[in-house]
């Protein structure tokens, strides 16, 4: 009888641990408001919030279950004039909440895969879909390497982002920088078709621009060796815009 009770208690404890997952805390260090978006992968249920406003200096936290895989990003230049729209990172939901829609490129992405039972989490910052806002992600707790993944530099700078990749706002200023894949939609830049392996899709002159500015972030699809980060034992995460 005691062994059955112990087994039930252990099972309940494991289920509670798995369900509890991690807390992701967002901080906006930018001098402008951002509207973070959240997207759960593989058509799984979305988080309790899929989008919110974050003023300069503001913080907000979101709980994610375990296991979980998805992405976060910042939208900029948002307004609600007959429908909610953003200049960059828009998810085209027409609302502050993205409701299961992802970011329209270009947008800097933070990607997290949370393992069950305190296993190995994977996380990264990605410029594969281009860049709009500097960002970093840092595990809070956990064990293993648990290093910060970051893209702290402003790739939107006109001296950095080539003119053919620049996205300009209504005032003529550069508000985002496309990846070559997004800008040209060619297989050699998108690592598809005859270029769908690491051997056939090496870095390009365009991806090297992103790599030089943010060596810890994905600059193109097969930039795994320097851009994938890991942490064990259920850490929480801090995501900072404009770190």
N, C-alpha and C positions, 0 to 999 in steps of 0.2 A: 504493500500500500504506500509506504513512504517513498519507494522508488518511483511509483506512478506520479505522486504529488511533485516530487523533485523534477521529473521529466516535464510535467505540465508547466511548472514554474520556469524551468529553463527555456522551454519553447516560447512561453510568453515573453520572457526577457529578451530572447533573440529577436522575436517579432517586433518588440518595442524599439530595440536598438536599430533594426533595419529600417523601420518606418521613420525613425527620428531624423536620419540623414544628417544634413549640414545646414548651417546658416550662412548665407551670403550677405555681407554688408557692403553697400555701395556708398562711396563718398565722392562728392563733386568738388574737386579742387580747381576746376576751370573758372574763369571770370565771367562765364555765361551759363545760363540754364541749359541743362540737358534733360532729355526724356528717355531714361533707360527702357529697353524692351527685353523681354524674356521669351525664349522659345524652347519647348521640350521636344526632343527628337523622337523619331520612330512612331509618330502619331499617338503617343501616350498622352494621358491627361495633362493639361497645362497646369502651371503653378497657380497659387492663389491670386497672384497678380501677374499680368503679362505686359504691363507698361505703367509708368508713373512719372510724375514731374519731380525734378531734383534741382533745386536752386543752388547757386554758388555757395559753397560751404555746407550744404545739406548732406544728410545721411539717411539711409533707409535700409531695412533688412528684409530678406525673403528667405523662407525655409524651403529646402529642397529635400525630397525623400531619398532613400537609398534602397536599391540602386537607382541612378538617374543619369541621363545624358542630355545635354542641351547647350544653348549659347545665350550670351548676353551682349548687348551693344548700346551705344548712346545715339539718340536722335538729336538733331540740332535744328534751330530755326523753325520751331513748331508754332503753329497758330491754329485757331479754331474759327474760321470764317466760312460758315456754311458747311463745315466738315473739318475734322482735325487732319492737318497735313504737316509735313516736316521737310525742310530743305535737304537734309541728309539722313540716311538710315531709316527713312519712312517705311512703315510696314503696310501702308495702304488699307488699313482697316477703317479709316475714317473716324477713329476714336483714339483716346490716350492708350487704352488697352489694345494690344496687338491681336489678342484672341486667336493665337495659333498661326499667325502670319509672321514670316521672317523679314529681315532687313533687306530693302532694295539697295544693291551696291551703288556706289562704294560705301563701305562701313567697316570700321575696325571691330573685329569680333573677339569675344572671350568665350572659349569653349571648355566645358568641364564634363568629365565622366566620373561619377561617384560610384565606387565599387560597393557591393554588399558586404556586410560583416567586417567592416574596417579593413578591407583589402586595399589594393593599389588603385588610387585615383589617378586620372590623367587630366591635365589642364594645359591650356596654351592661349597665347594671343595670336591672332591671325590677320594678316593683310592680304590674304589670297583674294578676297573680294574688294580690295582697295582699302583706303584709309580715310577716316573723317575726324577722329578724336584720339589724342594720346590716352593710353590706358595701361594699367598694371593689375595683376592678380597675385595675391600672396596667401599661402595657407596659414591658418591660425591654429597652431598645435599640430598634431600628427607626428609621424616619425619617418625617417628616411631623408632624402635630399631636401624636399619641400622648399625649393628655391622660388624666388619671385620671377614671374614671367612678365615682361614689360615692353611696351613700345612708347617711350617717354618723349620722343622727338616729334616736332611738328612737320610731318611730311607734306603738309599743304603749302609750305613755304615756296614761293615762286622760284627760288633759287635751288630747290630740291626736286619738286614735282615737274616733270617735263610738260611743256605746253600741250602736247597731244593727249596727256592724261588728266589735265586739270578740269575740274568742275567748278564753275563760277556761279556766284549768287547774283541777285538782281543788281547789287551795287558794283559788280565787276571783280570783287575779291574772290580768291580761290577758297572754296569751302570744303573741298574734298579732292582726293587724288585717286583716280581709277587704277586698278591693276591692268596690265596689258591684256589679260584675258577678257575683262569686262569691256575695255576700250575697243579691242580689235576683233574679239570673238573668233580667234584662229586657234587651230588645234595645237600648234607648237607652243602657244602661251597658256592654253587651258589644260595641257597634259591629257589629251584625249585622242581618239583615233589611232594613228600610227605613233603617237607620242604619249601613250598611256602607261608607260613604265618609267621607273626611276632612271633607267639606262638611256631611254630615248627622249626623256624630257629633262635636260639639264637646266641649270639657271640661265637666264637671259640677261641682256643688258638692262632691261626694265626691272626684273626681279632683284637684280643686284642693287638697284637704287634703294629699294625697301630694306634689303639685307644690311646695307651699310648704315642706314639710319636706325634700324631696330634689329640688331643681330639675334636677339632672343625670341623674336616673333617669326611666324611663318611668312616667308616672302613669296613662296609659290607652293604648289601642291605637294611636292616631294622634299620639302625642307624639314624633314623629320628629325634629323640627327641633332640639330642645335635648337630645336623649337618645341619639342615635347617634354613636359615636366611631369614628375610623379611625386606622390606623397601617400603614406600608409596611415592606417588607424584613425580614419574618420575626422580629418581636420575641418574646421570652418574656413571660410574664404573671405578675404577683403579685396574688393574691386575698387580701384581709385581711377577716376577720370581726371586727366591732366596731372599725373603723379609728379 
